[in-house]
Amino acid sequence: MKTTGSGLKVVARLRGGKLIKGYVEAFPITDFDELIQKDPWTLPLQMGIRSAESSETLSVPLNTLKALFFVRSFNGSKDYEEVKFFEKNPPIRGLWVQVKFYDNEFIEGVVRNSLHYLVDPGFFLKPPDPKGNNEILYVIKESLAAFHVLGAREEY
């Protein structure tokens, strides 16, 4: 993921359905393909997101988030149909999981195989679509209705 002088592009999806598009500063890593292999970073209780529409910084409490989507573009591609499931065991090291959000949205992805996804308030999820707009998600566990481990991969 490339940062701009503005920071990393994120779309915060709040539990009520509202979207906040903006930028996050001071993120410790920008190589999201390796993020799930490293020591985890957790969101602060109040996430500062600088709005994409204005220069205002919004304070977003962690408990109001469904998930934080690190995106390539704020607009995405309206004609592109995102792949939300792996066809077979993913080529990324980690746990292959399926999550179901409280609003019945399902997505598969890969999470780091560690205790952190169990004890931290959220976890990073690498989605299955390498061409999709979402590069990585930070999923808030309180927003989940179900979490299933589908497989594990330790080596490529």
Secondary structure, 3 states (H helix, E strand, C coil): CCCECCEEEEEEEECCCCEEEEEECCCCCCCHHHHCCCCCCCCCCEEEEEECCCCCEEEEEHHHEEEEEEECCCCCCCCCCCCCCCCCCCCCCEEEEEEEECCCCEEEEEECCCCHHHHCCEEEEECCCCCCCEEEEEEEHHHEEEEEEEEEECCC
